[in-house]
Amino acid sequence: MEDNYDLKNLRTKPKRKNSRAKGHTFERDIAKMLNNRFNTTEFSRTPGSGAFATTHTLPAHLKIYGDLITPYKFKYCIECKKGYNNINLYSLYNNSSDVWDFLRQCEKDSEKCQRIPMMILKQDRKPILAFIPQYEAEAERKNKIFGLSHTSIVYRKDKYCHGEKWNIYKFEDLLELDNDRWFGGLEDSGGPSLDTLDHTKRGSR
């Protein structure tokens, strides 16, 4: 007796994206959000992600650090992380947690390009979070970044160490800040000016 089943209409389970593919997609998503926010096309994912700077020999002015290529005089060196759903509030009390490794990696890259580190984390079904050093928030005391809702965390190697202090914000809240919170010194740098950004959408407030 022959089987006579029509299997054409059976639904096949979609292939799951691996973590690397998810990470690349997230980097492109953040670049798109920043391009939309500043009305530009200069944000893009770094080729080979953050490893590009360590695998290519380039002149100093062409070296790329972090996960995103950003416009000239953009203040931040950005590291993007997608997933890592095991990270939670209690992870911040664990010095060996992935989150501290990510922050140190971001800080290391930012020192090389002399920018401010920003680590952006997106967990499944959660809002996008941005980690910024607390010293940056303190430097902005008179500006709106200091007034945003945030959580402060401190990494201490031991009880005698002052530790690394970071503030955590919702990324969407940071996008509401004025352009000069994101860029610096463009007017006298010889590079692209703020005229290329969308002042009609988000002018000085």
Secondary structure, DSSP 8 states (H G I E B T S, - for coil): -------TT---------HHHHHHHHHHHHHHHHHHHHT-S--EE-TTGGGHHHHS---GGG---SSEE--TTBSEEEEEEE--TT--GGGGG-TTSHHHHHHHHHHHHHHHHT-EEEEEEE-TTS--EEEEEHHHHHHTTTSGGGGS--EEEEE-SSTT---EEEEEEEHHHHTTS-GGGTB-S-TTTSS--GGGS-TTTS---
